[in-house]
Amino acid sequence: MTDIAEIPVDEEERPLPPPPRPVRSALTDGPILRTLLGLAWPNVVALSAGTCVVIAETSYIGRLGVEALAAMALVFPTVILTMTMSGGAMGGAVASAIARALGAGDRERAGTLAAHALLIGITFGLVFMLGMLIFGPQVLTMLGGRGTVLTHAIAYTQVFFGGAVLPWLLNTMAGVLRGTGNMKLPSLLMLNSAVMQVVLGGTLGLGLGPVPQFGMRGVAAGSLIAYSVNICVMGWYLFSGRARVVPKLRGLRIQWSMFFDILKVGAIACFSPLQSVLTISIFTHMLAKFGTAILAGYGIGARLEFLLTSIAFSFGIASVPMIGMAVGAGRIGRARRIAWIAGASAFVAVGAPACLVALFPDLWVNIFTDSATVRATSHQYLSTVAPFYAFIGLASTMYFSSQGAAKVIGPVLAQTARLVYIATCGWWLSTHDATAQNFFWLAASSMVVLGLLSCSSVVLTRWGPRETKPAVRPVLSVAAD
């Protein structure tokens, strides 16, 4: 045994060097609410711009005639289904897979996942393209398209879905970036896309200046051109090495486990927007029997729901990389705290303006109509249903939080339960001479059902192994005999 006296005094008294500091990230270690708000606000701005696009398109398409306006309403469900599936469902699944890989410290896997995600986006885009080009006219006819309205709708569909790969590719790239925690670039490009869609769609559709009028085909072409420009910018950013993840396309070997990691979330998540569109279609069909004024009043209220849901989307998509990285690192407790804070934030952010409109409905209604009958119906609908929009915001964040944890089946089943609830109770009301007000209460109660069931699914679903505190290493010391 070495005698302590033989050790030089300067070495014995020299302090040990401090251990290296661990690399910290706001997404994995920062304060949850502040980080969440920092990620959410760019999405709020971008999605608000998207809403402005819908309003602007409605305005200049109206100049093409009533038939063109009706045609746009006819194709809207298929377009919104494409965008929500590619952006919210599959895009969220891509962000979740990337975030979980980064949370586990496996950047190599994240790059391989990104490449497989691009292949998935292209494949789904081709499926939508072929499906709508082949069966689009039959679908539009089934939705009620006739005569000139159907002709305009088919013209729009042929161009827009002829380039269906573009929105799928764009939203897949955005999902990759969001999975790394980069919300600003996708949001900036969404804002840029919104401006380009308004300018190009209006110019090509109406034939402004020296440009000939292409009608509905021009409106659709404007959207595709905007998507193409932003794909080029986002692709350059991804493949130039500026992003945390670079898709590994060179020498790529197809790995089915990578597809499964994305599709086990995305394929199931796609049923949520599909069921949402089906629920709205069923409810609209039930209200149609009460006449045009009731239907128009409901439509004005539904526009507010669409606007406020985008706020919930902003909080939800912001929670995906935070939860994904926490789950990937095995920090399940933090992941659940993020989910509840995101849900509470969306509940307040959606509920506060909705309650304000419920108390003062003219703030919203007067933007759309001067008809006394429609205004009265809108007042009735908003005063009944708007206070419950907060539960839609809560359900939306639970859906995205579950995507981050790769456990999305619960919120999707909650959407199924709402669909069954609307269909069953709506059928019963239809057979018992119910009033429009009864149907408005049905809509309100279905939102509560959706919100509570979505929360319950998060509570009951196990997100991963129970988080345990790391064992404390014993401090060894040398004692003199």
FENVENHU-V184095 format. One line per field, one symbol per residue. psi: psi as a letter, one per 40 degrees, with the letter a starting at -180 (. if undefined). burial: b if it has 9 or more other ideal C-beta (glycine too) atoms within 8 Angstrom, else e. Layout:
psi->???
burial->???
//
This chain:
psi->hhhddehiddddehiiiiiihihiidddeihdddddddddddddddddddddddddddddddeeidddddddddedddddddddddddcddddddddddddddeegddddddddddddddddddddddddddddedddddddeehibdddddddddddddedfddddddddddddddddeegdddddddddddddddddddddddefibehihebdddddddddddddddddddddddeeedidhhhgdhfhhhhdddddddddddddddddddddddddddddddddeeidddddddddddddddddddddddddddddddddddddeegddddddddddddddddddddddddddddgdddddeddiehdddddddddddddddeeddddddddddddddddefgeddddddddddddddddddddddeffiiddddddddddddddddddddddddehheaihhiiiihhihhihhh.
burial->eeeeeeeeeeeeeeeeeeeeeeeebbbbebebeebbbebbbbbbbbbbbbbbbbebbbebbbebeebbbbbbebbebbbbbbbbbbbbbbbbbbbbbbbbbbbbeebebbbbbbbbbbbbbbebbbebbebbbeebbebbbeeebeeebbbbbbbbbbbbbebbbbbbbbbbbbbbbbbbbbbebbbbbbbbbbbbbbbbbbbbbbbeeeeeebbbbbbbbbbbbbbbbbbebbbebbeeeebebbbbeeeeeeeeebbebbbbbbebbbbbbbbbbbbbbbbbebbeeeeebbbbbbebbbbbbbbbbbbbbbbbbbbbbbbbbbbbbebbebbbbbbebbbebbbbbbbebbbbbbeebeebbbeebeeeebbbbbbbbbbbbbbbbbbbbbbbbbbbbbbbbbbbebbbbbbbbbbebbbebbeebbeeeeebebbbbbbbbbbbbbbbbbbbbbeebebbeebeeeeeeeeeeeeee
//
